[in-house]
């Protein structure tokens, strides 16, 4: 969905995006800058959802697929 910054772990990205979304929502409550804040909240919601889905589902699924692929390769070789 979005380009991933590879300098920090996916778990840290998820926490960072969640914190940024919370700050954005607080900013929406206390300021009159609605249009930039709404746009920022929409973007941060997308980033936050994508990062948590990646951490909770996609990364464990890839690890499981690699493990299954290794088991298949080991069983074919023997």
Secondary structure by P-SEA (a helix, b strand, c coil): cccccccccaaaaaaaaaaaaaaaaaaaacccccaaaaaaaaaaaaaaaaaaaaaccaaaaaaaaaaaaaaaaaaaac
